[in-house]
Amino acid sequence: MKKYVVSIALVLTLAGCSSLTGNVQSPDGTGEEAPLTNPPAVLMTIDVLANALGLMRENIILLSYEERQWPDSCLGIQLEGAYCAQVVTPGYRAVLKTDTGFTYVFRTNMAGDIMYTEPDVAQ
């Protein structure tokens, strides 16, 4: 579990060094890129996933996102050995898909400095 947390921390550090760009599926379903008007925390999930998988940001599509109120500072994810402050944490749930067809679901806080993937969701 410690290796997983360290990997996430490294990926988040690397994501902080990159720009906030990526493909965002258009709301009308035409497949054309929509303007990047999404929240920075959501766009950071694209960079984090690209860095983690060794892909270009252009190979990742943001399928959807929604604002959420997470029940704790760990964004509702059970982290072994981690202390999670019991405070409602506003943030986002973002669904991403790679060009190879795998889907990943990320949880973030509003700032995007706390981010986790939902366990066992990659398809």
Backbone atoms as SQL, in Angstrom:
CREATE TABLE atoms (id INTEGER PRIMARY KEY, chain TEXT, resi INTEGER, resn TEXT, atom TEXT, x REAL, y REAL, z REAL);
INSERT INTO atoms VALUES
  (1, 'A', 1, 'MET', 'N', 0.825, -1.190, 0.000),
  (2, 'A', 1, 'MET', 'CA', 0.000, 0.000, 0.000),
  (3, 'A', 1, 'MET', 'C', 0.867, 1.250, 0.000),
  (4, 'A', 2, 'LYS', 'N', 1.993, 1.207, 0.750),
  (5, 'A', 2, 'LYS', 'CA', 2.880, 2.372, 0.775),
  (6, 'A', 2, 'LYS', 'C', 3.413, 2.665, -0.618),
  (7, 'A', 3, 'LYS', 'N', 3.707, 1.610, -1.390),
  (8, 'A', 3, 'LYS', 'CA', 4.209, 1.796, -2.752),
  (9, 'A', 3, 'LYS', 'C', 3.160, 2.518, -3.592),
  (10, 'A', 4, 'TYR', 'N', 1.882, 2.172, -3.415),
  (11, 'A', 4, 'TYR', 'CA', 0.793, 2.798, -4.145),
  (12, 'A', 4, 'TYR', 'C', 0.709, 4.283, -3.806),
  (13, 'A', 5, 'VAL', 'N', 0.781, 4.625, -2.532),
  (14, 'A', 5, 'VAL', 'CA', 0.699, 6.020, -2.101),
  (15, 'A', 5, 'VAL', 'C', 1.893, 6.806, -2.622),
  (16, 'A', 6, 'VAL', 'N', 3.084, 6.211, -2.589),
  (17, 'A', 6, 'VAL', 'CA', 4.281, 6.874, -3.112),
  (18, 'A', 6, 'VAL', 'C', 4.140, 7.087, -4.611),
  (19, 'A', 7, 'SER', 'N', 3.599, 6.103, -5.325),
  (20, 'A', 7, 'SER', 'CA', 3.401, 6.238, -6.768),
  (21, 'A', 7, 'SER', 'C', 2.449, 7.373, -7.079),
  (22, 'A', 8, 'ILE', 'N', 1.361, 7.473, -6.329),
  (23, 'A', 8, 'ILE', 'CA', 0.406, 8.563, -6.534),
  (24, 'A', 8, 'ILE', 'C', 1.075, 9.897, -6.268),
  (25, 'A', 9, 'ALA', 'N', 1.867, 9.989, -5.200),
  (26, 'A', 9, 'ALA', 'CA', 2.549, 11.244, -4.880),
  (27, 'A', 9, 'ALA', 'C', 3.503, 11.631, -5.996),
  (28, 'A', 10, 'LEU', 'N', 4.230, 10.667, -6.549),
  (29, 'A', 10, 'LEU', 'CA', 5.152, 10.947, -7.641),
  (30, 'A', 10, 'LEU', 'C', 4.400, 11.414, -8.874),
  (31, 'A', 11, 'VAL', 'N', 3.318, 10.741, -9.198),
  (32, 'A', 11, 'VAL', 'CA', 2.530, 11.124, -10.362),
  (33, 'A', 11, 'VAL', 'C', 1.962, 12.523, -10.184),
  (34, 'A', 12, 'LEU', 'N', 1.471, 12.839, -8.990),
  (35, 'A', 12, 'LEU', 'CA', 0.935, 14.178, -8.747),
  (36, 'A', 12, 'LEU', 'C', 2.025, 15.233, -8.875),
  (37, 'A', 13, 'THR', 'N', 3.223, 14.923, -8.424),
  (38, 'A', 13, 'THR', 'CA', 4.336, 15.859, -8.561),
  (39, 'A', 13, 'THR', 'C', 4.646, 16.091, -10.029),
  (40, 'A', 14, 'LEU', 'N', 4.703, 15.024, -10.802),
  (41, 'A', 14, 'LEU', 'CA', 4.968, 15.154, -12.232),
  (42, 'A', 14, 'LEU', 'C', 3.854, 15.914, -12.932),
  (43, 'A', 15, 'ALA', 'N', 2.625, 15.685, -12.524),
  (44, 'A', 15, 'ALA', 'CA', 1.497, 16.381, -13.145),
  (45, 'A', 15, 'ALA', 'C', 1.572, 17.870, -12.889),
  (46, 'A', 16, 'GLY', 'N', 2.083, 18.258, -11.754),
  (47, 'A', 16, 'GLY', 'CA', 2.211, 19.673, -11.438),
  (48, 'A', 16, 'GLY', 'C', 3.194, 20.386, -12.341),
  (49, 'A', 17, 'CYS', 'N', 4.047, 19.641, -13.010),
  (50, 'A', 17, 'CYS', 'CA', 5.044, 20.221, -13.911),
  (51, 'A', 17, 'CYS', 'C', 4.540, 20.319, -15.341),
  (52, 'A', 18, 'SER', 'N', 3.335, 19.864, -15.615),
  (53, 'A', 18, 'SER', 'CA', 2.840, 19.865, -16.983),
  (54, 'A', 18, 'SER', 'C', 1.682, 20.834, -17.136),
  (55, 'A', 19, 'SER', 'N', 1.364, 21.118, -18.389),
  (56, 'A', 19, 'SER', 'CA', 0.274, 22.057, -18.656),
  (57, 'A', 19, 'SER', 'C', -1.064, 21.344, -18.585),
  (58, 'A', 20, 'LEU', 'N', -2.129, 22.106, -18.489),
  (59, 'A', 20, 'LEU', 'CA', -3.467, 21.552, -18.356),
  (60, 'A', 20, 'LEU', 'C', -4.132, 21.480, -19.718),
  (61, 'A', 21, 'THR', 'N', -3.783, 20.468, -20.501),
  (62, 'A', 21, 'THR', 'CA', -4.387, 20.294, -21.804),
  (63, 'A', 21, 'THR', 'C', -4.829, 18.863, -21.952),
  (64, 'A', 22, 'GLY', 'N', -5.660, 18.610, -22.946),
  (65, 'A', 22, 'GLY', 'CA', -6.110, 17.259, -23.203),
  (66, 'A', 22, 'GLY', 'C', -7.356, 17.271, -24.048),
  (67, 'A', 23, 'ASN', 'N', -7.793, 16.098, -24.460),
  (68, 'A', 23, 'ASN', 'CA', -9.007, 15.992, -25.242),
  (69, 'A', 23, 'ASN', 'C', -10.204, 15.918, -24.320),
  (70, 'A', 24, 'VAL', 'N', -11.222, 16.648, -24.668),
  (71, 'A', 24, 'VAL', 'CA', -12.460, 16.612, -23.912),
  (72, 'A', 24, 'VAL', 'C', -13.568, 16.344, -24.907),
  (73, 'A', 25, 'GLN', 'N', -14.292, 15.254, -24.722),
  (74, 'A', 25, 'GLN', 'CA', -15.353, 14.891, -25.647),
  (75, 'A', 25, 'GLN', 'C', -16.414, 15.973, -25.662),
  (76, 'A', 26, 'SER', 'N', -16.886, 16.301, -26.850),
  (77, 'A', 26, 'SER', 'CA', -17.878, 17.367, -26.969),
  (78, 'A', 26, 'SER', 'C', -19.201, 16.933, -26.369),
  (79, 'A', 27, 'PRO', 'N', -19.936, 17.872, -25.755),
  (80, 'A', 27, 'PRO', 'CA', -21.215, 17.526, -25.143),
  (81, 'A', 27, 'PRO', 'C', -22.249, 17.050, -26.158),
  (82, 'A', 28, 'ASP', 'N', -22.135, 17.490, -27.430),
  (83, 'A', 28, 'ASP', 'CA', -23.128, 17.107, -28.430),
  (84, 'A', 28, 'ASP', 'C', -22.853, 15.740, -29.049),
  (85, 'A', 29, 'GLY', 'N', -21.760, 15.089, -28.628),
  (86, 'A', 29, 'GLY', 'CA', -21.465, 13.742, -29.085),
  (87, 'A', 29, 'GLY', 'C', -20.897, 13.656, -30.489),
  (88, 'A', 30, 'THR', 'N', -20.473, 14.770, -31.078),
  (89, 'A', 30, 'THR', 'CA', -19.935, 14.745, -32.435),
  (90, 'A', 30, 'THR', 'C', -18.529, 14.193, -32.491),
  (91, 'A', 31, 'GLY', 'N', -17.880, 14.049, -31.347),
  (92, 'A', 31, 'GLY', 'CA', -16.519, 13.549, -31.320),
  (93, 'A', 31, 'GLY', 'C', -15.482, 14.635, -31.482),
  (94, 'A', 32, 'GLU', 'N', -15.922, 15.854, -31.764),
  (95, 'A', 32, 'GLU', 'CA', -14.983, 16.965, -31.869),
  (96, 'A', 32, 'GLU', 'C', -14.603, 17.419, -30.471),
  (97, 'A', 33, 'GLU', 'N', -13.413, 18.014, -30.383),
  (98, 'A', 33, 'GLU', 'CA', -12.965, 18.480, -29.077),
  (99, 'A', 33, 'GLU', 'C', -13.791, 19.675, -28.628),
  (100, 'A', 34, 'ALA', 'N', -14.194, 19.641, -27.382),
  (101, 'A', 34, 'ALA', 'CA', -14.897, 20.771, -26.787),
  (102, 'A', 34, 'ALA', 'C', -13.856, 21.732, -26.225),
  (103, 'A', 35, 'PRO', 'N', -14.207, 22.991, -26.073),
  (104, 'A', 35, 'PRO', 'CA', -13.259, 23.937, -25.467),
  (105, 'A', 35, 'PRO', 'C', -12.882, 23.479, -24.060),
  (106, 'A', 36, 'LEU', 'N', -11.647, 23.752, -23.672),
  (107, 'A', 36, 'LEU', 'CA', -11.166, 23.340, -22.358),
  (108, 'A', 36, 'LEU', 'C', -11.617, 24.336, -21.302),
  (109, 'A', 37, 'THR', 'N', -12.873, 24.250, -20.941),
  (110, 'A', 37, 'THR', 'CA', -13.431, 25.136, -19.926),
  (111, 'A', 37, 'THR', 'C', -13.717, 24.381, -18.642),
  (112, 'A', 38, 'ASN', 'N', -13.210, 23.177, -18.556),
  (113, 'A', 38, 'ASN', 'CA', -13.439, 22.356, -17.372),
  (114, 'A', 38, 'ASN', 'C', -12.533, 22.804, -16.234),
  (115, 'A', 39, 'PRO', 'N', -12.913, 22.483, -15.001),
  (116, 'A', 39, 'PRO', 'CA', -12.113, 22.887, -13.840),
  (117, 'A', 39, 'PRO', 'C', -10.683, 22.345, -13.915),
  (118, 'A', 40, 'PRO', 'N', -9.704, 23.133, -13.474),
  (119, 'A', 40, 'PRO', 'CA', -8.309, 22.680, -13.499),
  (120, 'A', 40, 'PRO', 'C', -8.095, 21.345, -12.790),
  (121, 'A', 41, 'ALA', 'N', -8.777, 21.108, -11.676),
  (122, 'A', 41, 'ALA', 'CA', -8.601, 19.839, -10.955),
  (123, 'A', 41, 'ALA', 'C', -9.005, 18.660, -11.830),
  (124, 'A', 42, 'VAL', 'N', -10.041, 18.833, -12.627),
  (125, 'A', 42, 'VAL', 'CA', -10.492, 17.769, -13.522),
  (126, 'A', 42, 'VAL', 'C', -9.485, 17.578, -14.653),
  (127, 'A', 43, 'LEU', 'N', -9.002, 18.671, -15.221),
  (128, 'A', 43, 'LEU', 'CA', -8.023, 18.568, -16.303),
  (129, 'A', 43, 'LEU', 'C', -6.714, 17.946, -15.830),
  (130, 'A', 44, 'MET', 'N', -6.372, 18.153, -14.559),
  (131, 'A', 44, 'MET', 'CA', -5.150, 17.545, -14.025),
  (132, 'A', 44, 'MET', 'C', -5.224, 16.026, -14.030),
  (133, 'A', 45, 'THR', 'N', -6.438, 15.465, -13.944),
  (134, 'A', 45, 'THR', 'CA', -6.556, 14.007, -13.966),
  (135, 'A', 45, 'THR', 'C', -6.040, 13.446, -15.285),
  (136, 'A', 46, 'ILE', 'N', -6.199, 14.198, -16.369),
  (137, 'A', 46, 'ILE', 'CA', -5.688, 13.762, -17.673),
  (138, 'A', 46, 'ILE', 'C', -4.169, 13.662, -17.620),
  (139, 'A', 47, 'ASP', 'N', -3.529, 14.694, -17.079),
  (140, 'A', 47, 'ASP', 'CA', -2.065, 14.691, -16.982),
  (141, 'A', 47, 'ASP', 'C', -1.568, 13.575, -16.077),
  (142, 'A', 48, 'VAL', 'N', -2.240, 13.360, -14.964),
  (143, 'A', 48, 'VAL', 'CA', -1.830, 12.313, -14.026),
  (144, 'A', 48, 'VAL', 'C', -1.921, 10.944, -14.690),
  (145, 'A', 49, 'LEU', 'N', -3.030, 10.675, -15.369),
  (146, 'A', 49, 'LEU', 'CA', -3.184, 9.376, -16.016),
  (147, 'A', 49, 'LEU', 'C', -2.179, 9.208, -17.156),
  (148, 'A', 50, 'ALA', 'N', -1.977, 10.249, -17.942),
  (149, 'A', 50, 'ALA', 'CA', -1.003, 10.176, -19.038),
  (150, 'A', 50, 'ALA', 'C', 0.389, 9.863, -18.499),
  (151, 'A', 51, 'ASN', 'N', 0.801, 10.555, -17.452),
  (152, 'A', 51, 'ASN', 'CA', 2.121, 10.305, -16.856),
  (153, 'A', 51, 'ASN', 'C', 2.216, 8.902, -16.271),
  (154, 'A', 52, 'ALA', 'N', 1.162, 8.440, -15.612),
  (155, 'A', 52, 'ALA', 'CA', 1.181, 7.121, -14.980),
  (156, 'A', 52, 'ALA', 'C', 1.265, 5.997, -16.009),
  (157, 'A', 53, 'LEU', 'N', 0.623, 6.189, -17.161),
  (158, 'A', 53, 'LEU', 'CA', 0.587, 5.139, -18.175),
  (159, 'A', 53, 'LEU', 'C', 1.622, 5.334, -19.280),
  (160, 'A', 54, 'GLY', 'N', 2.334, 6.452, -19.249),
  (161, 'A', 54, 'GLY', 'CA', 3.313, 6.728, -20.296),
  (162, 'A', 54, 'GLY', 'C', 2.672, 7.071, -21.627),
  (163, 'A', 55, 'LEU', 'N', 1.507, 7.715, -21.581),
  (164, 'A', 55, 'LEU', 'CA', 0.787, 8.101, -22.792),
  (165, 'A', 55, 'LEU', 'C', 0.879, 9.603, -23.011),
  (166, 'A', 56, 'MET', 'N', 0.571, 10.022, -24.213),
  (167, 'A', 56, 'MET', 'CA', 0.421, 11.448, -24.504),
  (168, 'A', 56, 'MET', 'C', -0.955, 11.867, -23.984),
  (169, 'A', 57, 'ARG', 'N', -1.072, 13.117, -23.567),
  (170, 'A', 57, 'ARG', 'CA', -2.367, 13.612, -23.084),
  (171, 'A', 57, 'ARG', 'C', -3.444, 13.482, -24.162),
  (172, 'A', 58, 'GLU', 'N', -3.037, 13.593, -25.410),
  (173, 'A', 58, 'GLU', 'CA', -3.983, 13.509, -26.520),
  (174, 'A', 58, 'GLU', 'C', -4.614, 12.125, -26.650),
  (175, 'A', 59, 'ASN', 'N', -4.033, 11.116, -25.988),
  (176, 'A', 59, 'ASN', 'CA', -4.556, 9.755, -26.051),
  (177, 'A', 59, 'ASN', 'C', -5.555, 9.454, -24.938),
  (178, 'A', 60, 'ILE', 'N', -5.942, 10.486, -24.199),
  (179, 'A', 60, 'ILE', 'CA', -6.880, 10.316, -23.090),
  (180, 'A', 60, 'ILE', 'C', -8.057, 11.260, -23.293),
  (181, 'A', 61, 'ILE', 'N', -9.251, 10.718, -23.137),
  (182, 'A', 61, 'ILE', 'CA', -10.475, 11.495, -23.310),
  (183, 'A', 61, 'ILE', 'C', -11.177, 11.624, -21.965),
  (184, 'A', 62, 'LEU', 'N', -11.584, 12.831, -21.644),
  (185, 'A', 62, 'LEU', 'CA', -12.412, 13.070, -20.463),
  (186, 'A', 62, 'LEU', 'C', -13.850, 12.795, -20.874),
  (187, 'A', 63, 'LEU', 'N', -14.406, 11.683, -20.398),
  (188, 'A', 63, 'LEU', 'CA', -15.775, 11.316, -20.757),
  (189, 'A', 63, 'LEU', 'C', -16.793, 12.143, -19.998),
  (190, 'A', 64, 'SER', 'N', -16.540, 12.328, -18.692),
  (191, 'A', 64, 'SER', 'CA', -17.491, 13.088, -17.879),
  (192, 'A', 64, 'SER', 'C', -16.846, 13.456, -16.554),
  (193, 'A', 65, 'TYR', 'N', -17.475, 14.407, -15.902),
  (194, 'A', 65, 'TYR', 'CA', -17.090, 14.727, -14.529),
  (195, 'A', 65, 'TYR', 'C', -18.297, 15.314, -13.828),
  (196, 'A', 66, 'GLU', 'N', -18.266, 15.234, -12.509),
  (197, 'A', 66, 'GLU', 'CA', -19.330, 15.825, -11.708),
  (198, 'A', 66, 'GLU', 'C', -18.751, 16.311, -10.392),
  (199, 'A', 67, 'GLU', 'N', -19.325, 17.385, -9.879),
  (200, 'A', 67, 'GLU', 'CA', -18.927, 17.856, -8.551),
  (201, 'A', 67, 'GLU', 'C', -19.463, 16.882, -7.523),
  (202, 'A', 68, 'ARG', 'N', -18.658, 16.636, -6.489),
  (203, 'A', 68, 'ARG', 'CA', -19.057, 15.722, -5.428),
  (204, 'A', 68, 'ARG', 'C', -18.678, 16.296, -4.078),
  (205, 'A', 69, 'GLN', 'N', -19.347, 15.841, -3.055),
  (206, 'A', 69, 'GLN', 'CA', -19.011, 16.152, -1.665),
  (207, 'A', 69, 'GLN', 'C', -18.512, 14.845, -1.057),
  (208, 'A', 70, 'TRP', 'N', -17.194, 14.714, -0.914),
  (209, 'A', 70, 'TRP', 'CA', -16.616, 13.488, -0.382),
  (210, 'A', 70, 'TRP', 'C', -16.748, 13.475, 1.140),
  (211, 'A', 71, 'PRO', 'N', -16.938, 12.297, 1.750),
  (212, 'A', 71, 'PRO', 'CA', -17.200, 12.220, 3.193),
  (213, 'A', 71, 'PRO', 'C', -15.988, 12.476, 4.086),
  (214, 'A', 72, 'ASP', 'N', -14.789, 12.464, 3.503),
  (215, 'A', 72, 'ASP', 'CA', -13.579, 12.659, 4.310),
  (216, 'A', 72, 'ASP', 'C', -12.449, 13.183, 3.432),
  (217, 'A', 73, 'SER', 'N', -11.304, 13.451, 4.051),
  (218, 'A', 73, 'SER', 'CA', -10.171, 14.011, 3.307),
  (219, 'A', 73, 'SER', 'C', -9.509, 12.996, 2.382),
  (220, 'A', 74, 'CYS', 'N', -9.860, 11.714, 2.509),
  (221, 'A', 74, 'CYS', 'CA', -9.361, 10.680, 1.597),
  (222, 'A', 74, 'CYS', 'C', -10.341, 10.447, 0.452),
  (223, 'A', 75, 'LEU', 'N', -11.291, 11.344, 0.324),
  (224, 'A', 75, 'LEU', 'CA', -12.253, 11.340, -0.778),
  (225, 'A', 75, 'LEU', 'C', -13.088, 10.065, -0.831),
  (226, 'A', 76, 'GLY', 'N', -13.330, 9.492, 0.339),
  (227, 'A', 76, 'GLY', 'CA', -14.160, 8.301, 0.427),
  (228, 'A', 76, 'GLY', 'C', -13.463, 7.014, 0.028),
  (229, 'A', 77, 'ILE', 'N', -12.161, 7.067, -0.219),
  (230, 'A', 77, 'ILE', 'CA', -11.382, 5.877, -0.586),
  (231, 'A', 77, 'ILE', 'C', -10.744, 5.317, 0.683),
  (232, 'A', 78, 'GLN', 'N', -10.871, 4.010, 0.893),
  (233, 'A', 78, 'GLN', 'CA', -10.259, 3.356, 2.048),
  (234, 'A', 78, 'GLN', 'C', -8.773, 3.164, 1.779),
  (235, 'A', 79, 'LEU', 'N', -7.930, 3.879, 2.508),
  (236, 'A', 79, 'LEU', 'CA', -6.479, 3.782, 2.349),
  (237, 'A', 79, 'LEU', 'C', -5.896, 3.135, 3.595),
  (238, 'A', 80, 'GLU', 'N', -5.305, 1.969, 3.431),
  (239, 'A', 80, 'GLU', 'CA', -4.746, 1.227, 4.558),
  (240, 'A', 80, 'GLU', 'C', -3.666, 2.041, 5.252),
  (241, 'A', 81, 'GLY', 'N', -3.821, 2.221, 6.555),
  (242, 'A', 81, 'GLY', 'CA', -2.831, 2.919, 7.356),
  (243, 'A', 81, 'GLY', 'C', -2.860, 4.431, 7.250),
  (244, 'A', 82, 'ALA', 'N', -3.786, 4.973, 6.478),
  (245, 'A', 82, 'ALA', 'CA', -3.846, 6.430, 6.311),
  (246, 'A', 82, 'ALA', 'C', -4.868, 7.024, 7.267),
  (247, 'A', 83, 'TYR', 'N', -4.558, 8.206, 7.776),
  (248, 'A', 83, 'TYR', 'CA', -5.514, 8.945, 8.592),
  (249, 'A', 83, 'TYR', 'C', -6.305, 9.853, 7.660),
  (250, 'A', 84, 'CYS', 'N', -7.607, 9.767, 7.724),
  (251, 'A', 84, 'CYS', 'CA', -8.472, 10.590, 6.888),
  (252, 'A', 84, 'CYS', 'C', -9.299, 11.491, 7.794),
  (253, 'A', 85, 'ALA', 'N', -9.091, 12.789, 7.680),
  (254, 'A', 85, 'ALA', 'CA', -9.867, 13.734, 8.484),
  (255, 'A', 85, 'ALA', 'C', -11.344, 13.585, 8.132),
  (256, 'A', 86, 'GLN', 'N', -12.171, 13.490, 9.152),
  (257, 'A', 86, 'GLN', 'CA', -13.606, 13.322, 8.958),
  (258, 'A', 86, 'GLN', 'C', -14.248, 14.682, 8.712),
  (259, 'A', 87, 'VAL', 'N', -14.019, 15.203, 7.529),
  (260, 'A', 87, 'VAL', 'CA', -14.538, 16.503, 7.138),
  (261, 'A', 87, 'VAL', 'C', -15.036, 16.386, 5.700),
  (262, 'A', 88, 'VAL', 'N', -16.198, 16.952, 5.438),
  (263, 'A', 88, 'VAL', 'CA', -16.731, 16.928, 4.080),
  (264, 'A', 88, 'VAL', 'C', -15.759, 17.677, 3.172),
  (265, 'A', 89, 'THR', 'N', -15.376, 17.025, 2.084),
  (266, 'A', 89, 'THR', 'CA', -14.381, 17.579, 1.169),
  (267, 'A', 89, 'THR', 'C', -14.997, 17.739, -0.216),
  (268, 'A', 90, 'PRO', 'N', -15.207, 18.973, -0.657),
  (269, 'A', 90, 'PRO', 'CA', -15.758, 19.170, -1.998),
  (270, 'A', 90, 'PRO', 'C', -14.724, 18.822, -3.062),
  (271, 'A', 91, 'GLY', 'N', -15.191, 18.297, -4.174),
  (272, 'A', 91, 'GLY', 'CA', -14.274, 17.933, -5.244),
  (273, 'A', 91, 'GLY', 'C', -15.015, 17.447, -6.466),
  (274, 'A', 92, 'TYR', 'N', -14.350, 16.565, -7.209),
  (275, 'A', 92, 'TYR', 'CA', -14.888, 16.072, -8.470),
  (276, 'A', 92, 'TYR', 'C', -14.677, 14.574, -8.601),
  (277, 'A', 93, 'ARG', 'N', -15.529, 13.956, -9.406),
  (278, 'A', 93, 'ARG', 'CA', -15.359, 12.574, -9.852),
  (279, 'A', 93, 'ARG', 'C', -15.262, 12.657, -11.368),
  (280, 'A', 94, 'ALA', 'N', -14.124, 12.247, -11.925),
  (281, 'A', 94, 'ALA', 'CA', -13.880, 12.345, -13.362),
  (282, 'A', 94, 'ALA', 'C', -13.708, 10.954, -13.961),
  (283, 'A', 95, 'VAL', 'N', -14.339, 10.734, -15.111),
  (284, 'A', 95, 'VAL', 'CA', -14.233, 9.463, -15.823),
  (285, 'A', 95, 'VAL', 'C', -13.410, 9.704, -17.090),
  (286, 'A', 96, 'LEU', 'N', -12.298, 8.968, -17.209),
  (287, 'A', 96, 'LEU', 'CA', -11.382, 9.109, -18.338),
  (288, 'A', 96, 'LEU', 'C', -11.309, 7.803, -19.108),
  (289, 'A', 97, 'LYS', 'N', -11.028, 7.911, -20.403),
  (290, 'A', 97, 'LYS', 'CA', -10.861, 6.720, -21.233),
  (291, 'A', 97, 'LYS', 'C', -9.617, 6.897, -22.093),
  (292, 'A', 98, 'THR', 'N', -8.809, 5.846, -22.160),
  (293, 'A', 98, 'THR', 'CA', -7.617, 5.892, -23.012),
  (294, 'A', 98, 'THR', 'C', -7.994, 5.472, -24.425),
  (295, 'A', 99, 'ASP', 'N', -7.120, 5.787, -25.376),
  (296, 'A', 99, 'ASP', 'CA', -7.388, 5.396, -26.759),
  (297, 'A', 99, 'ASP', 'C', -7.307, 3.883, -26.952),
  (298, 'A', 100, 'THR', 'N', -6.817, 3.166, -25.951),
  (299, 'A', 100, 'THR', 'CA', -6.792, 1.704, -26.005),
  (300, 'A', 100, 'THR', 'C', -8.058, 1.091, -25.410),
  (301, 'A', 101, 'GLY', 'N', -8.977, 1.944, -24.949),
  (302, 'A', 101, 'GLY', 'CA', -10.272, 1.467, -24.487),
  (303, 'A', 101, 'GLY', 'C', -10.429, 1.266, -22.997),
  (304, 'A', 102, 'PHE', 'N', -9.393, 1.548, -22.209),
  (305, 'A', 102, 'PHE', 'CA', -9.501, 1.378, -20.761),
  (306, 'A', 102, 'PHE', 'C', -10.115, 2.621, -20.130),
  (307, 'A', 103, 'THR', 'N', -10.977, 2.408, -19.144),
  (308, 'A', 103, 'THR', 'CA', -11.657, 3.493, -18.445),
  (309, 'A', 103, 'THR', 'C', -11.125, 3.586, -17.021),
  (310, 'A', 104, 'TYR', 'N', -10.889, 4.815, -16.569),
  (311, 'A', 104, 'TYR', 'CA', -10.388, 5.081, -15.224),
  (312, 'A', 104, 'TYR', 'C', -11.265, 6.143, -14.583),
  (313, 'A', 105, 'VAL', 'N', -11.512, 5.984, -13.292),
  (314, 'A', 105, 'VAL', 'CA', -12.311, 6.961, -12.556),
  (315, 'A', 105, 'VAL', 'C', -11.439, 7.575, -11.472),
  (316, 'A', 106, 'PHE', 'N', -11.353, 8.902, -11.482),
  (317, 'A', 106, 'PHE', 'CA', -10.547, 9.647, -10.518),
  (318, 'A', 106, 'PHE', 'C', -11.447, 10.416, -9.574),
  (319, 'A', 107, 'ARG', 'N', -10.990, 10.555, -8.344),
  (320, 'A', 107, 'ARG', 'CA', -11.613, 11.441, -7.360),
  (321, 'A', 107, 'ARG', 'C', -10.590, 12.506, -7.004),
  (322, 'A', 108, 'THR', 'N', -11.022, 13.761, -6.946),
  (323, 'A', 108, 'THR', 'CA', -10.123, 14.852, -6.574),
  (324, 'A', 108, 'THR', 'C', -10.817, 15.755, -5.566),
  (325, 'A', 109, 'ASN', 'N', -10.008, 16.560, -4.891),
  (326, 'A', 109, 'ASN', 'CA', -10.598, 17.666, -4.146),
  (327, 'A', 109, 'ASN', 'C', -10.707, 18.834, -5.124),
  (328, 'A', 110, 'MET', 'N', -11.255, 19.956, -4.701),
  (329, 'A', 110, 'MET', 'CA', -11.472, 21.090, -5.603),
  (330, 'A', 110, 'MET', 'C', -10.175, 21.630, -6.191),
  (331, 'A', 111, 'ALA', 'N', -9.114, 21.647, -5.405),
  (332, 'A', 111, 'ALA', 'CA', -7.837, 22.193, -5.875),
  (333, 'A', 111, 'ALA', 'C', -7.085, 21.211, -6.767),
  (334, 'A', 112, 'GLY', 'N', -7.389, 19.935, -6.653),
  (335, 'A', 112, 'GLY', 'CA', -6.685, 18.929, -7.438),
  (336, 'A', 112, 'GLY', 'C', -5.383, 18.470, -6.817),
  (337, 'A', 113, 'ASP', 'N', -5.090, 18.930, -5.591),
  (338, 'A', 113, 'ASP', 'CA', -3.846, 18.501, -4.955),
  (339, 'A', 113, 'ASP', 'C', -4.013, 17.196, -4.183),
  (340, 'A', 114, 'ILE', 'N', -5.237, 16.720, -4.051),
  (341, 'A', 114, 'ILE', 'CA', -5.517, 15.383, -3.521),
  (342, 'A', 114, 'ILE', 'C', -6.275, 14.657, -4.625),
  (343, 'A', 115, 'MET', 'N', -5.774, 13.485, -5.009),
  (344, 'A', 115, 'MET', 'CA', -6.360, 12.775, -6.138),
  (345, 'A', 115, 'MET', 'C', -6.127, 11.281, -5.971),
  (346, 'A', 116, 'TYR', 'N', -7.169, 10.491, -6.187),
  (347, 'A', 116, 'TYR', 'CA', -7.062, 9.038, -6.115),
  (348, 'A', 116, 'TYR', 'C', -7.865, 8.429, -7.250),
  (349, 'A', 117, 'THR', 'N', -7.450, 7.241, -7.686),
  (350, 'A', 117, 'THR', 'CA', -8.277, 6.488, -8.619),
  (351, 'A', 117, 'THR', 'C', -9.190, 5.596, -7.800),
  (352, 'A', 118, 'GLU', 'N', -10.389, 5.376, -8.309),
  (353, 'A', 118, 'GLU', 'CA', -11.295, 4.457, -7.636),
  (354, 'A', 118, 'GLU', 'C', -10.746, 3.050, -7.842),
  (355, 'A', 119, 'PRO', 'N', -10.683, 2.268, -6.776),
  (356, 'A', 119, 'PRO', 'CA', -10.116, 0.921, -6.888),
  (357, 'A', 119, 'PRO', 'C', -10.971, 0.008, -7.760),
  (358, 'A', 120, 'ASP', 'N', -10.278, -0.868, -8.499),
  (359, 'A', 120, 'ASP', 'CA', -10.938, -1.898, -9.315),
  (360, 'A', 120, 'ASP', 'C', -11.939, -1.334, -10.309),
  (361, 'A', 121, 'VAL', 'N', -11.661, -0.164, -10.859),
  (362, 'A', 121, 'VAL', 'CA', -12.577, 0.417, -11.829),
  (363, 'A', 121, 'VAL', 'C', -12.002, 0.353, -13.236),
  (364, 'A', 122, 'ALA', 'N', -10.678, 0.289, -13.371),
  (365, 'A', 122, 'ALA', 'CA', -10.073, 0.266, -14.706),
  (366, 'A', 122, 'ALA', 'C', -10.647, -0.905, -15.492),
  (367, 'A', 123, 'GLN', 'N', -11.171, -0.607, -16.676),
  (368, 'A', 123, 'GLN', 'CA', -11.807, -1.642, -17.504),
  (369, 'A', 123, 'GLN', 'C', -11.123, -1.722, -18.846);
